[in-house]
């Protein structure tokens, strides 16, 4: 078990480079199962979740070559050996369910362990199943597994009760090889969906409307291999924007796509940080003046991302005045609050609402990461806190941040990764 030892590190400065997007690369890897030809993906972040996905894909029958030094992965799936996403992998990484659509489309069958309760809410997959059923799949369950099967998938009109990212991706991947046209309404609009669709279209799919609430998929007979570079990670970008802000620093975040972080930029500006879009990314300067509080509510894209809620909350504890946070996307996504309060924060929760008192002088403590983004929030708080903070369970953080400690060190943070 590894942990981070973080000492107060004010005024971070310099440059940090953003890696490829975790939430884009995972569905893109799953999409590569739709063809027996070679797929080459570049800009792949070195993450535990990518390793888990590689393992899952190999179990299914894909040949996966990882070239980490080149941030590239080659995937070739001549034949499917197993249509299963086993429980031990789905438990480690919920995004394992993304192989369901491709497996169903390619082989007519998928057997996926049901994701159980998880740290940030119950996270059901009913909308994924509703969509696959509309395409003609039979859905049954046995021993904690859901089985989708179909002789033939046929295009359908599908209205999602809420704009689920994973459901939009799974249904799109199943529909690309279906007969006829599928229309997904109230689809999720996240940039990661657009990236996956760009990859599918390079493979020969005919998909329009990705990035809007209506995605139209005209089924094709066969897909070919393709090359694709993954978009930069907007959540990692937001996390480093907040690292600059919480330490009152000045950081150039290279490779950031400013359009993808508009809600974070807007909120940080409201608080008094200066953000400039530059040729190769953006800069966050929080060195001058007194930063003040604001309210945020999380929403599906293009609203404020739930995956930045905990990091923003850590920041709000350090600015002047009180702020309100409303978590609308996941229930129970306030696991970091107890830990932040142990570091001197004063945050009160009532249902989906958290009231964050500002002007706190955070102090070091022994805390633990309950999930990926909660863990990132603790690291940010630790940078601003007096003294030393020990953060354990950092395997959660390493699921989704590539070389997190090294990148922070590169902009002046005093952070050490220690094997226990
Ligand atoms: C994806 C992201 C995750 C992010 C989330 C919301 C990946 C790999 N993960 O997760 O980092 O926090 O989007 O931006 O891309 N829901 C249902 N039924 C369903 C599916 C979802 O009720 O069938 C609910 C969920 O419980 C949740 C909400 O819809 O409350 C949003 O979930 P969804 O958009 O599906 O998130 P994921 O795709 O799991």
Boltz pocket constraint, residues with backbone or C-beta under 6 A from the ligand:
constraints:
  - pocket:
      binder: B
      contacts: [[A, 22], [A, 23], [A, 24], [A, 26], [A, 94], [A, 95], [A, 121], [A, 122], [A, 123], [A, 124], [A, 125], [A, 126], [A, 127], [A, 128], [A, 129], [A, 162], [A, 163], [A, 164], [A, 165], [A, 166], [A, 167], [A, 188], [A, 192], [A, 306], [A, 307], [A, 328], [A, 329], [A, 330], [A, 331]]
      max_distance: 6.0
